[in-house]
Amino acid sequence: EWLEAADCRAELLRYLKEHVPQIFCLKKECSPQEEEELAQSRLLYPLECFLFGEDPEDGLEKLKQGSTSSQLCGRVFKEGETVYSCDCAIDPTCVFCMDCFQDSVHKSHRYKMHASSGGGFCDCGDVEAWKIGPCCSKHDPGAATAMVTDDCMLEPELYERAEKLFRILLRYVTDFLVWEENFELPAELQPRAKENAYYCVLYNDEHHSYDHVIYTLQRSVQCGLAEAQTHTALIDKEGRRAVKRGTFRSCQQAKESIRSNSEHISLQPLRVEILHAAVMAHQTFALRLGSWFQKIIGYSGLRQAFCQVALEPNADRDRPCLISRLMLHDARMYKARKIVHELIFCSMLMDAEFKRLFAIEFTKYYKQLQKDFINDDHERSISITALSVQIFTVPTL
């Protein structure tokens, strides 16, 4: 139906308008496993059927057979993960992940190992990062040639569908990751009837300790110690957390109570907002789509389609392209920041030509990104500004 529709975007958004709120946030709370199964069967599976034009498993199998493994590793490091550097590196920021290091010539060299602060990625396969031995045995293409674009030609129909789908979904993801309206949705996603269902959402800050937040939650939303500890740990990890679901009035009361109780402890109250459940649902699915993109663009032909769409100039020349919109909101994002960074790593930075085009975009907004980073009062373990070491240390860029 989406393929044959006169306006594919409107048809697809109509489907998301109906199904996303039914799975995320509106009904009784599902377990994470149930929620993931529903998202997979009712949202991601239909999207993959549209993309491949057949059963997704068959489509992915054909892609696997037609693609060669990349010369670049590109593994994104988790915080605390062991990474290795060697005297052979062009500069101190060039590192191997453990697997690539063990299969490389560098393990018999003079090397250092340290814990990653998270957000970087493995430079195995990048000939501009190493004086000798740029590849481990797994990523060695057989000759030490410059980083090349993986040639995995998609069928024209598949590439066309990928561009069409990625254009709709990446815009949807971008819109909701930078969305600032707490009660309203874009016109094409507005439900026919608005339910009186809201969330009281608590955000992370650098002014209150764990114990302060736990105490405030126990007093304000009448939760037990264990539940308050879980909420607090997730707020610290993900940047925000819904601590109450109910009518607008009950969420407003919870908000006022949280602000009042936290003000007694610190001069500054905790940041707490009320979001309509439908807004929360679409934001949750936008995050899930970010992870889905990472999986689906592991195949170079689809990666090229994604990069093409992400860097496409906006019809309104005064507005940035989609990937730049996400970069410019980095300091204001919560959990989404990590997903956006990983998406950039596994797309733009894995392809020589798109890395060059991305470097131009990054440099265009570099001054603003640094200003936002300086003005942000949160202790960020990762920031979009850290991408400068992936760009400004590369001779050809």
Secondary structure, DSSP 8 states (H G I E B T S, - for coil): -TTT-SSHHHHHHHHHHHHHHHHTTSSS---HHHHHHHHIIIIIHHHHHHHHSS-HHHHHHHHHHH----S----B--TT-EEEEETTBSSTT--EEHHHHHTSGGGGS-EEEEE--SS-B--TT-TTTBSS--S-TTT--SS------------HHHHHHHHHHHHHHHHHHHHHHS---SS---GGG--SS--S-EEEEEE--SSS-HHHHHHHHHHHS---HHHHHHHHHHHHHHSEEEEEEE-HHHHHHHHHHHHHHHHHHSSS---EEEEEHHHHHHHHHHHHHHHHHHHHTTSHHHHHHHHHHHT---SSTTS--HHHHHHHTGGG-STHHHHHHHHHHTTGGGSHHHHHHHHHHHHHTHHHHHHHHHH--S--S--GGGGHHHHTT-TT-
